[in-house]
Amino acid sequence: MPLADPAHPLAAVTHAAPYDYYRRLAAGPPLRFEASLDCWLATGAAGVCAVLEHPACRVRPPGLAVPLNLAGTPCGALFAELVRMNDGERHAVPKQVLARALGQVELARLQARTLRMGGERVPASAAQLNEALFELPLFAMADVLGFAPAQWPALAAWTRDFVACLSPLSNAEELAGAQEAAGALLHAFGCLLREADALPGSLLGSIVAQAQALGWHATGGLQANLAGLLSQTCEATAGLLGNAIVALRTQPGLYGQLRATPQLWPAMLGEVSRHDPAIHNTRRYTAEDVDIGGVRVAAGQTVIVVLASACHDASVQAEPGALQRAVALTPGFGHGRHACPGQSIAHAIAAACMQAWADGLEDMPLAWTYRPSLNARIPVFSAGAAS
């Protein structure tokens, strides 16, 4: 019996099979008002790209740079510095610094080191797999930033605690833990910045060099955005990995193809990013009256940008099929001014993890649901066969 459609895009994130629903959204108007959510929806490639590219569609509501529940807290201070969470001239140079430094990461070296880490940490159960989805990508990023292996577990734990402050579903206890974690992350990066011998050859060293070259001297902002690199890795890469595992379990024959031709792993991860991205929704807020595709949206409105609907827009995307085909658009990593500059890094880490784990996962009995979220699609695995 076919599953009922999700009630709306926020419910689609954790729906077992929302893909036909997304295709229908993409076939409709690119911008429409959703009364049940009291906001606008941007759907399909045209709507998603138009909103993400519009200069008056901002990542934060006008006059509210920090969420009210974080104002005056360590998390709020960190949030206010994040280039991915803010617009405006103050964040323009930091954004350039991070994009340039991330673009200089040696992906082949990163993938080789992650492959070795993954081989040393192959999950042996569903519970271990759930932890590894988050932990190993964070270890890989901590390594490339310049932290010593002994520091990786604490950094990963703090990062996972910190990202709780970014979710409207977090409870008071989780938010309190996020405050402690924010302070710990900032302290850890402050210590690393003072250790000159940790900088040469690391991503942190490259970021420091770019910051000096472009005149970004705000130490607090630098530390916050370094912590932001870990927080962005956390759910996005865990979702990419988890959804890749789901793809392997639901598409017979993929294991054999990838075992025979390991160079297809990056293409497979690219297809997962298109078909089942880690991030299904994001939001924009109109700073002034805007006209998008002939639809007028007043200032002060919220727009839910349904990234996953663009991933299933038949006007720009071929249907899933050959692993080697070109992927037209992967908006799960953003688009326009806030496109994630770390997409290639996330793919390199995920490809290495999957290659390291594939043999051990093939015969592991797995079922899955999805973590509660309004935006991120991250499987939670359990022992058993998928229904």
Disulfide bonds with the S-S distance in Angstrom:
none
